[in-house]
Amino acid sequence: MSKSITVRYFAGFREHAGTGEEKMTVSADTAADVFVELRHRHGSSEPLGHCKVAINDEMADWDATISDGDTVFLFPPVAGGLWHARD
């Protein structure tokens, strides 16, 4: 069954999509399904395990169910390292 959702992109995902947000109709059942569908659509090669997802403003697992009207937020990995205080 098709669902109308809003997807909000951050950082590199926004660059690949060419927009910060889009409304779309998907056949996805889970957040992971949305990720795979969008990866093919926008040409991202980022692995799922490196990214984070939120649904309706709450962090979620990739196996979380997507419902009609949901907003899905996709966050790519963030580069950076550990900060160490000097002695």
C-alpha positions in Angstrom: 0.0 0.0 0.0 1.3 3.5 -0.9 2.0 6.1 1.8 2.4 9.8 1.4 5.3 10.9 3.6 7.6 13.9 4.0 11.3 13.3 4.0 13.7 15.8 5.5 17.4 15.6 4.5 20.4 16.8 6.3 24.1 17.5 5.3 25.3 15.2 2.5 21.8 13.7 2.0 20.5 17.2 1.3 23.2 17.7 -1.3 22.4 14.4 -3.1 18.7 15.2 -3.1 19.1 18.8 -4.1 16.6 19.9 -1.5 16.1 19.9 2.3 12.6 18.4 2.1 10.3 16.6 -0.2 6.9 15.1 -0.1 6.6 11.7 -1.8 4.6 8.6 -2.2 6.4 5.4 -1.2 5.5 1.7 -1.0 8.0 1.4 1.9 7.0 -0.4 5.1 10.0 0.5 7.3 12.5 3.4 7.7 15.1 1.1 6.0 12.8 0.6 3.0 12.5 4.4 2.7 16.3 4.7 2.9 16.9 2.1 0.2 14.2 3.7 -2.1 15.8 7.1 -1.7 19.3 5.9 -2.1 18.5 4.6 -5.5 16.5 7.7 -6.4 19.2 10.2 -5.4 22.3 8.2 -6.0 23.7 8.1 -2.5 26.2 5.3 -1.7 26.1 5.8 2.1 25.6 2.5 3.9 22.5 2.2 6.1 24.5 1.3 9.2 26.4 4.5 9.2 23.3 6.7 9.2 20.5 7.7 11.7 16.8 8.1 11.2 14.0 9.8 13.0 10.3 9.6 12.5 8.0 12.4 13.5 10.7 14.2 15.5 11.8 11.0 17.5 14.9 9.0 16.8 14.0 5.6 15.5 15.4 2.2 14.5 15.6 1.3 10.9 13.0 -1.4 11.3 10.4 1.2 12.6 7.2 1.1 10.7 6.3 4.0 8.3 2.7 5.2 8.3 0.8 7.5 5.9 1.5 11.1 6.8 4.8 10.5 8.7 7.8 12.8 8.4 11.1 10.9 8.1 14.4 12.6 8.9 17.6 11.2 7.4 21.0 12.0 9.0 24.2 10.9 7.3 27.3 10.1 9.4 29.0 13.0 11.0 32.7 13.4 10.6 34.8 14.2 13.6 37.0 12.8 16.2 37.5 12.6 19.9 38.6 15.7 21.7 41.5 15.1 24.1 42.5 17.5 26.8 46.2 18.1 27.1 47.9 17.4 30.4 
